[in-house]
Structures are given as C-alpha cells and as structure tokens.
C-alpha cells in the first residue's frame, strides 16, 4: 500500500492579552497574514485570559501586556505560573513600558520583553524561535 506524501500543517495558537483594541487587531491580523498556520485569539484582560484558559484553551504562547486595569501583566504571569497545566506556556511581555528594571525582570521571568510598537516580522521571528524550542 502506498501513501502519498502529505504535508501536515500544525496550527500555532497565540493568545494576546491586551486592553488596547488597536494593538490586538494589528497583531492578530498581522501575524495571521504573515503565517497562515497562526491562530491568534484575543483577550481584553487578565480575567478574560483565565476564562479562556479555564474553558480549555491551551495556547502555544501568550503575548501579555503589562499595563492593564484590574490585573496587570505581572499578576497574570504569577497566576499562570501557579497552575501546573499553565506554568509551561511561554510568555512574551508586549508592552510600551520603557522602564529598564521592568525590562530586565521581564526578560528573566519570561521568554522575552518586546516594546510596543513593534515590527510584525520581528515579532513573528521571535515567536517562531520560542515555539521551535518548545
């Protein structure tokens, strides 16, 4: 019996957690436009992020804003690391915070720290490197 060579595409799910609709829209459609194997899902807040995760969404990577009302990115990260099923999800902080201390802590406690606005090809390249290691 012969099998035809099939190319299998693995969809990579990226969860963006950011309260800025413009940022979410730009990154979602930009990344999906650069790579048809990306599925980008958006959450407006830390609370919505956890609702999606509780609803069995397990993203391959989370892009997490630091400055959000109610629950900031540091709090979201801390809560993610407390649950066994979520603690290995790579997190990239995507933020307009330019504080050197925050940047240093973000680079130590996560997979990276990217300042907004960012160039989509560079963001995609960083995401691809992280997902290859995963």
RAZI-V234669 format. One record per pair of residues at least 4 apart in sequence whose C-alpha atoms are under 7 Angstrom apart, sorted by sequence separation. I is the first residue (numbers start at 1). J is the second residue. D is the distance in whole Angstrom. If there is no record, write none. Layout:
# RAZI-V234669
i;j;d
I;J;D
I;J;D
This chain:
# RAZI-V234669
i;j;d
20;24;6
21;25;6
22;26;6
23;27;6
24;28;6
25;29;6
26;30;6
27;31;6
28;32;6
29;33;6
30;34;6
31;35;6
32;36;5
44;48;6
45;49;6
46;50;6
47;51;6
48;52;6
49;53;6
50;54;6
51;55;6
52;56;7
53;57;5
68;72;5
71;75;6
72;76;6
73;77;6
74;78;6
75;79;6
76;80;6
77;81;6
78;82;7
83;87;6
99;103;6
100;104;6
101;105;6
102;106;6
103;107;6
104;108;6
105;109;6
106;110;6
107;111;6
119;123;6
120;124;6
121;125;6
122;126;6
123;127;6
124;128;6
125;129;6
126;130;6
127;131;6
128;132;6
129;133;7
130;134;6
43;48;6
52;57;6
53;58;6
67;72;5
68;73;7
71;76;7
81;86;6
82;87;7
107;112;5
118;123;7
18;24;7
32;38;5
43;49;5
66;72;5
67;73;6
80;86;6
81;87;4
106;112;6
107;113;6
31;38;7
32;39;7
66;73;4
80;87;6
106;113;6
16;24;7
32;40;7
65;73;6
66;74;6
64;73;6
103;113;6
28;40;5
93;106;7
24;42;7
92;110;6
91;110;5
92;111;5
93;112;6
94;113;6
95;114;6
96;115;5
90;110;7
91;111;6
92;112;5
93;113;5
94;114;5
95;115;5
96;116;5
90;111;6
92;113;6
93;114;6
94;115;6
95;116;5
94;116;6
45;68;7
12;37;6
13;38;6
14;39;6
15;40;6
16;41;6
17;42;6
18;43;6
19;44;5
46;71;6
11;37;5
12;38;5
13;39;5
14;40;5
15;41;5
16;42;5
17;43;5
18;44;5
19;45;6
10;37;6
11;38;6
12;39;6
13;40;6
14;41;6
15;42;6
16;43;6
17;44;6
18;45;6
64;91;7
66;93;7
9;37;7
11;39;7
17;45;6
61;89;6
62;90;6
63;91;6
64;92;6
65;93;6
17;46;7
60;89;6
61;90;5
62;91;5
63;92;5
64;93;5
65;94;5
66;95;6
46;76;6
61;91;6
62;92;6
63;93;6
64;94;6
65;95;5
63;94;6
17;49;7
15;59;6
14;59;6
13;59;5
14;60;6
15;61;6
16;62;6
17;63;6
18;64;6
13;60;5
14;61;5
15;62;5
16;63;5
17;64;5
18;65;5
12;60;6
13;61;7
14;62;6
15;63;6
16;64;6
17;65;6
19;68;6
18;68;7
31;120;7
30;120;7
31;124;7
